[in-house]
Amino acid sequence: MAADQAGLVAVAGVEVAHRLPGDDGHVAEPGPGGGAEPPAVPALGVELVDPRDGRSLLPPWIDAAELVDDTCERAGLLVTSSHSSKDGMVGDQTLLAPAFCATDTDLAEMVERFANALAAVERTIMDRLAHADGGVEP
């Protein structure tokens, strides 16, 4: 998503390191220093932002992280979210980190469910914001 485009999510690709055991149960990937270096696995990290401008943090009373977690769980998708900080310095964020053994078909299904869940959450957030008086909790 472009930075100047309004929407609920600001997407950032992140790398999640993991270790794959070799046949003997030990990590077999040598790193530059000769030690084991885990391979990187792509994950999807999103920051939940105000859909009215696409960049402002949402007020904590919206509880966007909880909305995303619950909506994804109902769709059969497990994600992990962090809540916004009370001081307004950090917003709600969600991480979709698929299993290491997920196939391309599995990943496509996960992304589709995640996108559908985010669309549903965006509608809920827009409704809550529309009923708020001056941006404060109704």
The first five atom37 places (N, CA, C, CB, O) and aatype in JSON, in Angstrom:
{
  "aatype": [12, 0, 0, 3, 5, 0, 7, 10, 19, 0, 19, 0, 7, 19, 6, 19, 0, 8, 1, 10, 14, 7, 3, 3, 7, 8, 19, 0, 6, 14, 7, 14, 7, 7, 7, 0, 6, 14, 14, 0, 19, 14, 0, 10, 7, 19, 6, 10, 19, 3, 14, 1, 3, 7, 1, 15, 10, 10, 14, 14, 17, 9, 3, 0, 0, 6, 10, 19, 3, 3, 16, 4, 6, 1, 0, 7, 10, 10, 19, 16, 15, 15, 8, 15, 15, 11, 3, 7, 12, 19, 7, 3, 5, 16, 10, 10, 0, 14, 0, 13, 4, 0, 16, 3, 16, 3, 10, 0, 6, 12, 19, 6, 1, 13, 0, 2, 0, 10, 0, 0, 19, 6, 1, 16, 9, 12, 3, 1, 10, 0, 8, 0, 3, 7, 7, 19, 6, 14],
  "atom_mask": [
    [1, 1, 1, 1, 1],
    [1, 1, 1, 1, 1],
    [1, 1, 1, 1, 1],
    [1, 1, 1, 1, 1],
    [1, 1, 1, 1, 1],
    [1, 1, 1, 1, 1],
    [1, 1, 1, 0, 1],
    [1, 1, 1, 1, 1],
    [1, 1, 1, 1, 1],
    [1, 1, 1, 1, 1],
    [1, 1, 1, 1, 1],
    [1, 1, 1, 1, 1],
    [1, 1, 1, 0, 1],
    [1, 1, 1, 1, 1],
    [1, 1, 1, 1, 1],
    [1, 1, 1, 1, 1],
    [1, 1, 1, 1, 1],
    [1, 1, 1, 1, 1],
    [1, 1, 1, 1, 1],
    [1, 1, 1, 1, 1],
    [1, 1, 1, 1, 1],
    [1, 1, 1, 0, 1],
    [1, 1, 1, 1, 1],
    [1, 1, 1, 1, 1],
    [1, 1, 1, 0, 1],
    [1, 1, 1, 1, 1],
    [1, 1, 1, 1, 1],
    [1, 1, 1, 1, 1],
    [1, 1, 1, 1, 1],
    [1, 1, 1, 1, 1],
    [1, 1, 1, 0, 1],
    [1, 1, 1, 1, 1],
    [1, 1, 1, 0, 1],
    [1, 1, 1, 0, 1],
    [1, 1, 1, 0, 1],
    [1, 1, 1, 1, 1],
    [1, 1, 1, 1, 1],
    [1, 1, 1, 1, 1],
    [1, 1, 1, 1, 1],
    [1, 1, 1, 1, 1],
    [1, 1, 1, 1, 1],
    [1, 1, 1, 1, 1],
    [1, 1, 1, 1, 1],
    [1, 1, 1, 1, 1],
    [1, 1, 1, 0, 1],
    [1, 1, 1, 1, 1],
    [1, 1, 1, 1, 1],
    [1, 1, 1, 1, 1],
    [1, 1, 1, 1, 1],
    [1, 1, 1, 1, 1],
    [1, 1, 1, 1, 1],
    [1, 1, 1, 1, 1],
    [1, 1, 1, 1, 1],
    [1, 1, 1, 0, 1],
    [1, 1, 1, 1, 1],
    [1, 1, 1, 1, 1],
    [1, 1, 1, 1, 1],
    [1, 1, 1, 1, 1],
    [1, 1, 1, 1, 1],
    [1, 1, 1, 1, 1],
    [1, 1, 1, 1, 1],
    [1, 1, 1, 1, 1],
    [1, 1, 1, 1, 1],
    [1, 1, 1, 1, 1],
    [1, 1, 1, 1, 1],
    [1, 1, 1, 1, 1],
    [1, 1, 1, 1, 1],
    [1, 1, 1, 1, 1],
    [1, 1, 1, 1, 1],
    [1, 1, 1, 1, 1],
    [1, 1, 1, 1, 1],
    [1, 1, 1, 1, 1],
    [1, 1, 1, 1, 1],
    [1, 1, 1, 1, 1],
    [1, 1, 1, 1, 1],
    [1, 1, 1, 0, 1],
    [1, 1, 1, 1, 1],
    [1, 1, 1, 1, 1],
    [1, 1, 1, 1, 1],
    [1, 1, 1, 1, 1],
    [1, 1, 1, 1, 1],
    [1, 1, 1, 1, 1],
    [1, 1, 1, 1, 1],
    [1, 1, 1, 1, 1],
    [1, 1, 1, 1, 1],
    [1, 1, 1, 1, 1],
    [1, 1, 1, 1, 1],
    [1, 1, 1, 0, 1],
    [1, 1, 1, 1, 1],
    [1, 1, 1, 1, 1],
    [1, 1, 1, 0, 1],
    [1, 1, 1, 1, 1],
    [1, 1, 1, 1, 1],
    [1, 1, 1, 1, 1],
    [1, 1, 1, 1, 1],
    [1, 1, 1, 1, 1],
    [1, 1, 1, 1, 1],
    [1, 1, 1, 1, 1],
    [1, 1, 1, 1, 1],
    [1, 1, 1, 1, 1],
    [1, 1, 1, 1, 1],
    [1, 1, 1, 1, 1],
    [1, 1, 1, 1, 1],
    [1, 1, 1, 1, 1],
    [1, 1, 1, 1, 1],
    [1, 1, 1, 1, 1],
    [1, 1, 1, 1, 1],
    [1, 1, 1, 1, 1],
    [1, 1, 1, 1, 1],
    [1, 1, 1, 1, 1],
    [1, 1, 1, 1, 1],
    [1, 1, 1, 1, 1],
    [1, 1, 1, 1, 1],
    [1, 1, 1, 1, 1],
    [1, 1, 1, 1, 1],
    [1, 1, 1, 1, 1],
    [1, 1, 1, 1, 1],
    [1, 1, 1, 1, 1],
    [1, 1, 1, 1, 1],
    [1, 1, 1, 1, 1],
    [1, 1, 1, 1, 1],
    [1, 1, 1, 1, 1],
    [1, 1, 1, 1, 1],
    [1, 1, 1, 1, 1],
    [1, 1, 1, 1, 1],
    [1, 1, 1, 1, 1],
    [1, 1, 1, 1, 1],
    [1, 1, 1, 1, 1],
    [1, 1, 1, 1, 1],
    [1, 1, 1, 1, 1],
    [1, 1, 1, 1, 1],
    [1, 1, 1, 1, 1],
    [1, 1, 1, 1, 1],
    [1, 1, 1, 0, 1],
    [1, 1, 1, 0, 1],
    [1, 1, 1, 1, 1],
    [1, 1, 1, 1, 1],
    [1, 1, 1, 1, 1]
  ],
  "atom_positions": [
    [[0.85, -1.16, 0.0], [0.0, 0.0, 0.0], [0.9, 1.22, 0.0], [-0.97, 0.0, 1.22], [1.87, 1.29, 0.75]],
    [[0.58, 2.17, -0.83], [1.36, 3.4, -0.89], [1.16, 4.21, 0.38], [0.96, 4.23, -2.13], [0.1, 4.17, 1.0]],
    [[2.2, 4.93, 0.75], [2.15, 5.7, 2.0], [1.11, 6.81, 1.95], [3.52, 6.31, 2.3], [0.56, 7.17, 2.99]],
    [[0.81, 7.34, 0.78], [-0.16, 8.43, 0.69], [-1.58, 7.94, 0.46], [0.24, 9.37, -0.41], [-2.48, 8.76, 0.28]],
    [[-1.8, 6.67, 0.46], [-3.11, 6.09, 0.21], [-3.79, 5.79, 1.54], [-2.99, 4.8, -0.65], [-3.2, 5.15, 2.42]],
    [[-5.04, 6.26, 1.68], [-5.77, 6.01, 2.93], [-6.15, 4.54, 3.03], [-7.04, 6.9, 3.0], [-6.33, 3.87, 2.01]],
    [[-6.26, 4.05, 4.23], [-6.65, 2.68, 4.48], [-6.33, 2.31, 5.9], [0.0, 0.0, 0.0], [-5.67, 3.07, 6.62]],
    [[-6.78, 1.15, 6.32], [-6.58, 0.69, 7.68], [-5.16, 0.25, 7.95], [-7.51, -0.43, 7.98], [-4.69, 0.39, 9.08]],
    [[-4.47, -0.28, 6.96], [-3.21, -0.95, 7.21], [-2.03, -0.3, 6.5], [-3.3, -2.38, 6.8], [-2.12, 0.08, 5.33]],
    [[-0.95, -0.16, 7.23], [0.33, 0.2, 6.63], [1.16, -1.07, 6.68], [1.03, 1.42, 7.38], [1.5, -1.54, 7.76]],
    [[1.51, -1.62, 5.53], [2.14, -2.94, 5.47], [3.65, -2.82, 5.43], [1.65, -3.71, 4.25], [4.21, -1.97, 4.73]],
    [[4.3, -3.69, 6.19], [5.75, -3.76, 6.17], [6.15, -5.22, 6.15], [6.38, -3.02, 7.39], [5.73, -6.0, 7.01]],
    [[6.97, -5.6, 5.18], [7.49, -6.96, 5.16], [8.57, -7.09, 6.21], [0.0, 0.0, 0.0], [9.42, -6.21, 6.34]],
    [[8.56, -8.16, 6.93], [9.58, -8.39, 7.95], [10.16, -9.77, 7.74], [8.99, -8.26, 9.39], [9.55, -10.62, 7.09]],
    [[11.31, -9.99, 8.26], [11.93, -11.3, 8.18], [11.92, -11.93, 9.57], [13.37, -11.21, 7.62], [12.32, -11.3, 10.54]],
    [[11.47, -13.16, 9.65], [11.46, -13.89, 10.91], [12.46, -15.02, 10.78], [10.02, -14.43, 11.25], [12.36, -15.87, 9.89]],
    [[13.42, -15.04, 11.67], [14.45, -16.07, 11.62], [13.97, -17.33, 12.33], [15.77, -15.56, 12.27], [13.28, -17.25, 13.35]],
    [[14.31, -18.45, 11.8], [13.98, -19.72, 12.45], [15.1, -20.72, 12.15], [12.6, -20.27, 11.96], [15.99, -20.47, 11.33]],
    [[15.03, -21.82, 12.82], [16.03, -22.87, 12.59], [15.35, -24.13, 12.09], [16.83, -23.15, 13.88], [14.31, -24.55, 12.6]],
    [[15.96, -24.71, 11.1], [15.48, -25.99, 10.58], [16.46, -27.08, 11.0], [15.32, -25.96, 9.03], [17.65, -27.0, 10.68]],
    [[15.99, -28.09, 11.72], [16.92, -29.14, 12.13], [17.37, -29.99, 10.95], [16.27, -30.03, 13.19], [16.59, -30.27, 10.04]],
    [[18.64, -30.39, 10.98], [19.16, -31.3, 9.96], [18.74, -32.71, 10.32], [0.0, 0.0, 0.0], [18.01, -32.93, 11.28]],
    [[19.21, -33.68, 9.55], [18.85, -35.08, 9.79], [19.26, -35.52, 11.19], [19.5, -35.98, 8.75], [18.6, -36.38, 11.79]],
    [[20.33, -34.94, 11.71], [20.8, -35.35, 13.03], [20.16, -34.52, 14.16], [22.31, -35.23, 13.1], [20.53, -34.67, 15.32]],
    [[19.21, -33.65, 13.81], [18.54, -32.85, 14.82], [19.25, -31.56, 15.15], [0.0, 0.0, 0.0], [18.8, -30.81, 16.02]],
    [[20.36, -31.26, 14.48], [21.11, -30.03, 14.73], [20.98, -29.1, 13.54], [22.59, -30.34, 15.0], [20.76, -29.54, 12.41]],
    [[21.1, -27.82, 13.79], [21.04, -26.84, 12.71], [22.28, -26.99, 11.85], [20.92, -25.4, 13.27], [23.4, -27.03, 12.36]],
    [[22.08, -27.08, 10.53], [23.19, -27.35, 9.63], [23.55, -26.18, 8.74], [22.87, -28.53, 8.78], [24.38, -26.33, 7.84]],
    [[22.96, -25.01, 8.96], [23.23, -23.84, 8.12], [24.41, -23.05, 8.69], [21.97, -22.95, 8.01], [24.23, -22.36, 9.69]],
    [[25.59, -23.12, 8.09], [26.71, -22.34, 8.62], [26.57, -20.87, 8.25], [28.05, -22.89, 8.09], [26.23, -20.54, 7.12]],
    [[26.83, -19.99, 9.21], [26.79, -18.56, 8.97], [28.15, -18.06, 8.54], [0.0, 0.0, 0.0], [29.09, -18.85, 8.42]],
    [[28.27, -16.74, 8.3], [29.55, -16.17, 7.84], [30.69, -16.41, 8.82], [29.39, -14.69, 7.6], [31.84, -16.56, 8.41]],
    [[30.38, -16.44, 10.11], [31.43, -16.66, 11.11], [31.66, -18.12, 11.41], [0.0, 0.0, 0.0], [32.4, -18.45, 12.34]],
    [[31.04, -19.02, 10.64], [31.22, -20.45, 10.84], [30.16, -21.05, 11.74], [0.0, 0.0, 0.0], [29.98, -22.27, 11.76]],
    [[29.44, -20.21, 12.5], [28.38, -20.71, 13.37], [27.09, -20.91, 12.59], [0.0, 0.0, 0.0], [27.0, -20.59, 11.41]],
    [[26.11, -21.44, 13.27], [24.83, -21.68, 12.63], [24.08, -20.37, 12.44], [23.99, -22.67, 13.44], [23.97, -19.58, 13.37]],
    [[23.58, -20.15, 11.25], [22.78, -18.97, 10.95], [21.43, -19.44, 10.44], [23.48, -18.04, 9.92], [21.36, -20.12, 9.41]],
    [[20.35, -19.1, 11.14], [19.05, -19.57, 10.71], [18.62, -18.91, 9.41], [18.02, -19.32, 11.78], [18.89, -17.73, 9.2]],
    [[17.94, -19.65, 8.55], [17.43, -19.04, 7.32], [16.3, -18.08, 7.65], [16.95, -20.13, 6.33], [15.63, -18.24, 8.68]],
    [[16.07, -17.1, 6.8], [15.0, -16.14, 7.01], [13.71, -16.65, 6.37], [15.38, -14.75, 6.45], [13.73, -17.21, 5.27]],
    [[12.61, -16.44, 7.04], [11.3, -16.83, 6.54], [10.46, -15.57, 6.47], [10.62, -17.92, 7.45], [10.39, -14.82, 7.44]],
    [[9.81, -15.32, 5.34], [9.01, -14.11, 5.25], [7.78, -14.18, 6.15], [8.58, -13.87, 3.81], [7.16, -15.23, 6.3]],
    [[7.46, -13.06, 6.74], [6.25, -12.9, 7.53], [5.65, -11.57, 7.13], [6.54, -12.96, 9.08], [6.31, -10.75, 6.48]],
    [[4.44, -11.35, 7.5], [3.78, -10.11, 7.14], [3.45, -9.35, 8.41], [2.52, -10.37, 6.3], [2.72, -9.86, 9.27]],
    [[3.96, -8.15, 8.53], [3.65, -7.31, 9.67], [2.85, -6.12, 9.21], [0.0, 0.0, 0.0], [3.2, -5.5, 8.2]],
    [[1.8, -5.79, 9.9], [0.98, -4.64, 9.54], [0.78, -3.75, 10.76], [-0.39, -5.08, 8.97], [0.66, -4.22, 11.88]],
    [[0.76, -2.46, 10.51], [0.41, -1.5, 11.54], [-0.99, -1.01, 11.22], [1.45, -0.3, 11.62], [-1.26, -0.6, 10.09]],
    [[-1.86, -1.06, 12.19], [-3.25, -0.66, 11.99], [-3.35, 0.84, 12.21], [-4.21, -1.44, 12.94], [-3.1, 1.33, 13.31]],
    [[-3.72, 1.57, 11.17], [-3.77, 3.02, 11.22], [-5.18, 3.52, 10.92], [-2.76, 3.63, 10.24], [-6.03, 2.76, 10.45]],
    [[-5.4, 4.78, 11.18], [-6.71, 5.39, 10.97], [-7.06, 5.33, 9.48], [-6.72, 6.86, 11.48], [-6.33, 5.89, 8.67]],
    [[-8.16, 4.68, 9.11], [-8.51, 4.55, 7.7], [-8.92, 5.87, 7.05], [-9.63, 3.57, 7.54], [-9.02, 5.96, 5.83]],
    [[-9.15, 6.9, 7.85], [-9.54, 8.19, 7.28], [-8.37, 8.91, 6.63], [-10.14, 9.08, 8.35], [-8.56, 9.66, 5.67]],
    [[-7.13, 8.69, 7.12], [-5.99, 9.35, 6.5], [-4.86, 8.39, 6.13], [-5.46, 10.42, 7.42], [-3.92, 8.77, 5.45]],
    [[-4.95, 7.14, 6.59], [-3.95, 6.14, 6.22], [-2.64, 6.23, 6.94], [0.0, 0.0, 0.0], [-1.71, 5.49, 6.6]],
    [[-2.5, 7.13, 7.95], [-1.22, 7.18, 8.67], [-1.32, 7.46, 10.16], [-0.37, 8.21, 8.06], [-0.42, 7.08, 10.9]],
    [[-2.37, 8.1, 10.61], [-2.49, 8.4, 12.05], [-2.78, 7.14, 12.85], [-3.6, 9.44, 12.31], [-3.44, 6.22, 12.36]],
    [[-2.28, 7.09, 14.08], [-2.58, 5.97, 14.95], [-4.04, 6.04, 15.38], [-1.64, 5.95, 16.19], [-4.61, 7.13, 15.51]],
    [[-4.63, 4.89, 15.59], [-6.01, 4.83, 16.07], [-6.05, 5.08, 17.57], [-6.65, 3.48, 15.72], [-5.11, 4.74, 18.28]],
    [[-7.15, 5.67, 18.07], [-7.25, 5.86, 19.52], [-7.33, 4.49, 20.21], [-8.49, 6.72, 19.87], [-7.92, 3.56, 19.66]],
    [[-6.74, 4.37, 21.4], [-6.72, 3.08, 22.09], [-8.11, 2.48, 22.35], [-6.0, 3.22, 23.4], [-8.24, 1.26, 22.38]],
    [[-9.14, 3.3, 22.53], [-10.48, 2.77, 22.82], [-11.07, 2.0, 21.65], [-11.4, 3.89, 23.21], [-12.03, 1.24, 21.83]],
    [[-10.52, 2.18, 20.44], [-10.99, 1.4, 19.28], [-10.63, -0.07, 19.47], [-10.36, 1.95, 17.95], [-11.37, -0.95, 19.02]],
    [[-9.51, -0.35, 20.12], [-9.03, -1.71, 20.38], [-8.89, -2.52, 19.08], [-9.99, -2.43, 21.34], [-9.38, -3.64, 18.97]],
    [[-8.21, -1.9, 18.11], [-8.06, -2.5, 16.78], [-7.38, -3.86, 16.82], [-7.28, -1.57, 15.89], [-7.78, -4.78, 16.1]],
    [[-6.35, -4.01, 17.66], [-5.63, -5.29, 17.72], [-6.58, -6.42, 18.14], [-4.45, -5.2, 18.7], [-6.54, -7.51, 17.57]],
    [[-7.41, -6.16, 19.12], [-8.36, -7.17, 19.57], [-9.38, -7.49, 18.48], [-9.08, -6.7, 20.85], [-9.76, -8.65, 18.3]],
    [[-9.83, -6.46, 17.76], [-10.76, -6.68, 16.65], [-10.14, -7.59, 15.59], [-11.17, -5.34, 16.02], [-10.79, -8.51, 15.09]],
    [[-8.89, -7.32, 15.25], [-8.21, -8.14, 14.23], [-8.04, -9.57, 14.73], [-6.83, -7.53, 13.87], [-8.34, -10.51, 14.0]],
    [[-7.56, -9.73, 15.96], [-7.36, -11.08, 16.51], [-8.66, -11.88, 16.49], [-6.82, -11.0, 17.94], [-8.69, -13.02, 16.04]],
    [[-9.75, -11.27, 16.98], [-11.04, -11.97, 17.05], [-11.59, -12.29, 15.66], [-12.05, -11.13, 17.82], [-12.09, -13.39, 15.42]],
    [[-11.5, -11.32, 14.75], [-12.02, -11.53, 13.39], [-11.22, -12.61, 12.67], [-11.98, -10.21, 12.59], [-11.8, -13.46, 11.99]],
    [[-9.91, -12.58, 12.81], [-9.08, -13.62, 12.18], [-9.37, -14.99, 12.76], [-7.59, -13.28, 12.34], [-9.45, -15.98, 12.03]],
    [[-9.52, -15.06, 14.09], [-9.8, -16.35, 14.72], [-11.12, -16.94, 14.21], [-9.84, -16.2, 16.26], [-11.2, -18.14, 13.95]],
    [[-12.13, -16.1, 14.07], [-13.42, -16.58, 13.53], [-13.27, -17.08, 12.1], [-14.48, -15.47, 13.58], [-14.04, -17.93, 11.65]],
    [[-12.28, -16.55, 11.38], [-12.02, -16.98, 10.0], [-11.07, -18.17, 9.94], [-11.44, -15.81, 9.19], [-10.7, -18.62, 8.85]],
    [[-10.67, -18.69, 11.11], [-9.78, -19.85, 11.14], [-8.32, -19.51, 10.91], [0.0, 0.0, 0.0], [-7.55, -20.34, 10.44]],
    [[-7.94, -18.28, 11.25], [-6.58, -17.81, 11.04], [-6.03, -17.28, 12.35], [-6.52, -16.73, 9.93], [-6.66, -16.43, 12.99]],
    [[-4.87, -17.78, 12.75], [-4.25, -17.31, 13.99], [-3.2, -16.24, 13.67], [-3.61, -18.48, 14.76], [-2.31, -16.46, 12.85]],
    [[-3.32, -15.1, 14.32], [-2.36, -14.0, 14.2], [-2.0, -13.56, 15.61], [-2.94, -12.81, 13.35], [-2.63, -13.97, 16.58]],
    [[-0.99, -12.74, 15.71], [-0.64, -12.17, 17.0], [-0.57, -10.65, 16.85], [0.71, -12.75, 17.54], [0.02, -10.13, 15.91]],
    [[-1.18, -9.96, 17.79], [-1.24, -8.5, 17.71], [-0.74, -7.87, 19.0], [-2.66, -8.04, 17.42], [-0.82, -8.46, 20.08]],
    [[-0.22, -6.67, 18.86], [0.15, -5.87, 20.03], [-0.75, -4.64, 20.05], [1.68, -5.46, 19.99], [-1.14, -4.12, 19.0]],
    [[-1.06, -4.21, 21.23], [-1.98, -3.08, 21.39], [-1.23, -1.77, 21.41], [-2.8, -3.23, 22.69], [-0.02, -1.72, 21.66]],
    [[-1.96, -0.7, 21.13], [-1.34, 0.63, 21.13], [-0.91, 1.0, 22.55], [-2.31, 1.69, 20.56], [-1.48, 0.53, 23.53]],
    [[0.09, 1.86, 22.62], [0.57, 2.31, 23.93], [-0.29, 3.48, 24.41], [2.07, 2.71, 23.87], [-0.82, 4.24, 23.6]],
    [[-0.41, 3.61, 25.7], [-1.23, 4.68, 26.27], [-0.69, 6.07, 25.95], [-1.33, 4.51, 27.77], [-1.44, 7.04, 25.9]],
    [[0.64, 6.16, 25.73], [1.22, 7.47, 25.44], [1.09, 7.87, 23.97], [2.68, 7.47, 25.83], [1.5, 8.97, 23.59]],
    [[0.51, 7.0, 23.14], [0.28, 7.32, 21.74], [1.5, 7.24, 20.86], [0.0, 0.0, 0.0], [1.47, 7.7, 19.72]],
    [[2.57, 6.65, 21.36], [3.8, 6.55, 20.57], [3.83, 5.31, 19.66], [5.0, 6.54, 21.5], [4.53, 5.3, 18.65]],
    [[3.1, 4.27, 20.03], [3.08, 3.02, 19.28], [1.63, 2.64, 19.01], [3.82, 1.89, 20.05], [0.79, 2.67, 19.91]],
    [[1.34, 2.28, 17.78], [-0.02, 1.9, 17.42], [-0.22, 0.4, 17.48], [0.0, 0.0, 0.0], [0.69, -0.36, 17.8]],
    [[-1.45, -0.02, 17.15], [-1.78, -1.44, 17.09], [-1.03, -2.07, 15.91], [-3.32, -1.66, 16.96], [-0.97, -1.5, 14.83]],
    [[-0.48, -3.26, 16.14], [0.26, -3.97, 15.1], [-0.13, -5.44, 15.11], [1.79, -3.79, 15.3], [-0.43, -6.01, 16.16]],
    [[-0.1, -6.05, 13.93], [-0.45, -7.47, 13.81], [0.62, -8.16, 12.98], [-1.85, -7.65, 13.16], [1.13, -7.61, 12.0]],
    [[0.94, -9.39, 13.37], [1.92, -10.2, 12.66], [1.25, -11.49, 12.2], [3.16, -10.5, 13.56], [0.63, -12.21, 12.99]],
    [[1.39, -11.77, 10.93], [0.96, -13.03, 10.35], [2.23, -13.8, 10.03], [0.05, -12.82, 9.05], [2.97, -13.45, 9.11]],
    [[2.49, -14.85, 10.8], [3.71, -15.64, 10.64], [3.3, -17.09, 10.41], [4.65, -15.51, 11.88], [3.06, -17.83, 11.37]],
    [[3.22, -17.5, 9.16], [2.76, -18.85, 8.85], [3.73, -19.94, 9.3], [2.52, -18.98, 7.36], [4.91, -19.68, 9.55]],
    [[3.21, -21.14, 9.38], [4.03, -22.3, 9.73], [5.12, -22.49, 8.68], [3.16, -23.58, 9.85], [4.91, -22.19, 7.5]],
    [[6.26, -22.98, 9.11], [7.38, -23.18, 8.2], [7.06, -24.18, 7.09], [8.59, -23.64, 8.98], [7.68, -24.15, 6.02]],
    [[6.11, -25.05, 7.33], [5.78, -26.08, 6.35], [4.6, -25.68, 5.46], [5.46, -27.39, 7.05], [4.12, -26.51, 4.68]],
    [[4.13, -24.42, 5.55], [2.99, -23.98, 4.75], [3.35, -24.0, 3.26], [2.55, -22.56, 5.17], [4.44, -23.57, 2.87]],
    [[2.44, -24.5, 2.46], [2.64, -24.54, 1.01], [2.21, -23.2, 0.41], [1.84, -25.71, 0.37], [1.62, -22.36, 1.1]],
    [[2.5, -23.0, -0.86], [2.07, -21.78, -1.55], [0.55, -21.66, -1.53], [2.58, -21.77, -3.0], [0.02, -20.55, -1.41]],
    [[-0.14, -22.77, -1.65], [-1.61, -22.77, -1.6], [-2.08, -22.36, -0.21], [-2.17, -24.17, -1.96], [-3.01, -21.57, -0.07]],
    [[-1.43, -22.9, 0.82], [-1.77, -22.51, 2.2], [-1.56, -21.02, 2.4], [-0.91, -23.31, 3.21], [-2.41, -20.34, 2.97]],
    [[-0.42, -20.5, 1.93], [-0.11, -19.09, 2.09], [-1.13, -18.2, 1.39], [1.29, -18.79, 1.56], [-1.55, -17.18, 1.92]],
    [[-1.52, -18.6, 0.19], [-2.52, -17.82, -0.55], [-3.84, -17.77, 0.22], [-2.75, -18.42, -1.96], [-4.49, -16.73, 0.28]],
    [[-4.23, -18.89, 0.8], [-5.47, -18.94, 1.59], [-5.34, -18.07, 2.84], [-5.79, -20.39, 1.99], [-6.29, -17.37, 3.2]],
    [[-4.18, -18.11, 3.49], [-3.97, -17.28, 4.69], [-4.06, -15.79, 4.36], [-2.6, -17.59, 5.32], [-4.7, -15.03, 5.08]],
    [[-3.41, -15.4, 3.28], [-3.42, -13.99, 2.89], [-4.83, -13.55, 2.52], [-2.45, -13.74, 1.71], [-5.24, -12.44, 2.86]],
    [[-5.57, -14.4, 1.83], [-6.96, -14.06, 1.47], [-7.82, -13.9, 2.73], [-7.56, -15.15, 0.54], [-8.59, -12.94, 2.83]],
    [[-7.7, -14.82, 3.67], [-8.46, -14.7, 4.92], [-8.06, -13.46, 5.71], [-8.26, -15.95, 5.78], [-8.91, -12.79, 6.29]],
    [[-6.75, -13.16, 5.73], [-6.25, -11.99, 6.44], [-6.81, -10.71, 5.8], [-4.71, -11.96, 6.43], [-7.25, -9.8, 6.51]],
    [[-6.77, -10.64, 4.47], [-7.3, -9.47, 3.77], [-8.79, -9.29, 4.04], [-7.05, -9.58, 2.26], [-9.24, -8.17, 4.27]],
    [[-9.55, -10.38, 4.02], [-10.98, -10.31, 4.29], [-11.24, -9.86, 5.73], [-11.65, -11.66, 4.04], [-12.15, -9.07, 5.98]],
    [[-10.45, -10.37, 6.65], [-10.6, -9.98, 8.07], [-10.3, -8.5, 8.24], [-9.68, -10.83, 8.98], [-11.02, -7.8, 8.95]],
    [[-9.23, -8.01, 7.61], [-8.88, -6.6, 7.72], [-9.96, -5.71, 7.12], [-7.54, -6.33, 7.04], [-10.23, -4.63, 7.65]],
    [[-10.57, -6.14, 6.03], [-11.66, -5.37, 5.43], [-12.85, -5.28, 6.39], [-12.1, -6.0, 4.09], [-13.47, -4.22, 6.51]],
    [[-13.17, -6.38, 7.05], [-14.27, -6.39, 8.02], [-13.94, -5.49, 9.21], [-14.57, -7.82, 8.5], [-14.81, -4.76, 9.69]],
    [[-12.71, -5.55, 9.69], [-12.29, -4.72, 10.81], [-12.34, -3.24, 10.42], [-10.86, -5.11, 11.28], [-12.76, -2.4, 11.21]],
    [[-11.91, -2.93, 9.2], [-11.95, -1.54, 8.75], [-13.38, -1.0, 8.78], [-11.35, -1.41, 7.33], [-13.61, 0.14, 9.19]],
    [[-14.34, -1.8, 8.35], [-15.75, -1.36, 8.38], [-16.2, -1.1, 9.82], [-16.67, -2.43, 7.72], [-16.88, -0.12, 10.09]],
    [[-15.81, -1.99, 10.74], [-16.17, -1.82, 12.16], [-15.55, -0.55, 12.73], [-15.73, -3.05, 12.98], [-16.2, 0.21, 13.44]],
    [[-14.28, -0.33, 12.41], [-13.59, 0.85, 12.91], [-14.21, 2.12, 12.35], [-12.1, 0.79, 12.56], [-14.41, 3.09, 13.09]],
    [[-14.53, 2.14, 11.08], [-15.17, 3.32, 10.48], [-16.51, 3.61, 11.15], [-15.37, 3.12, 8.96], [-16.86, 4.77, 11.38]],
    [[-17.25, 2.56, 11.47], [-18.53, 2.72, 12.15], [-18.31, 3.3, 13.55], [-19.27, 1.38, 12.23], [-19.02, 4.22, 13.96]],
    [[-17.34, 2.76, 14.27], [-17.05, 3.27, 15.62], [-16.59, 4.73, 15.58], [-15.99, 2.41, 16.3], [-17.0, 5.53, 16.42]],
    [[-15.75, 5.06, 14.62], [-15.27, 6.44, 14.51], [-16.41, 7.39, 14.13], [-14.14, 6.53, 13.48], [-16.46, 8.53, 14.6]],
    [[-17.32, 6.92, 13.28], [-18.44, 7.76, 12.86], [-19.37, 8.08, 14.02], [-19.22, 7.06, 11.75], [-19.99, 9.14, 14.04]],
    [[-19.45, 7.18, 14.99], [-20.34, 7.39, 16.14], [-19.64, 8.03, 17.33], [-20.93, 6.08, 16.56], [-20.25, 8.27, 18.37]],
    [[-18.34, 8.3, 17.17], [-17.59, 8.93, 18.26], [-17.79, 10.44, 18.2], [-16.08, 8.57, 18.18], [-17.94, 11.0, 17.11]],
    [[-17.79, 11.07, 19.33], [-17.95, 12.51, 19.42], [-16.57, 13.16, 19.48], [-18.81, 12.9, 20.66], [-15.91, 13.14, 20.52]],
    [[-16.14, 13.74, 18.36], [-14.84, 14.39, 18.34], [-13.67, 13.43, 18.5], [0.0, 0.0, 0.0], [-12.61, 13.83, 18.98]],
    [[-13.85, 12.19, 18.1], [-12.76, 11.22, 18.15], [-12.57, 10.58, 19.52], [0.0, 0.0, 0.0], [-11.6, 9.85, 19.72]],
    [[-13.48, 10.84, 20.46], [-13.37, 10.21, 21.78], [-14.4, 9.11, 21.91], [-13.54, 11.24, 22.92], [-15.42, 9.1, 21.22]],
    [[-14.11, 8.2, 22.78], [-14.96, 7.02, 22.97], [-16.41, 7.44, 23.24], [-14.44, 6.16, 24.12], [-16.67, 8.28, 24.09]],
    [[-17.35, 6.84, 22.5], [-18.78, 7.17, 22.72], [-19.29, 6.64, 24.04], [-19.63, 6.61, 21.59], [-20.46, 6.83, 24.37]]
  ]
}
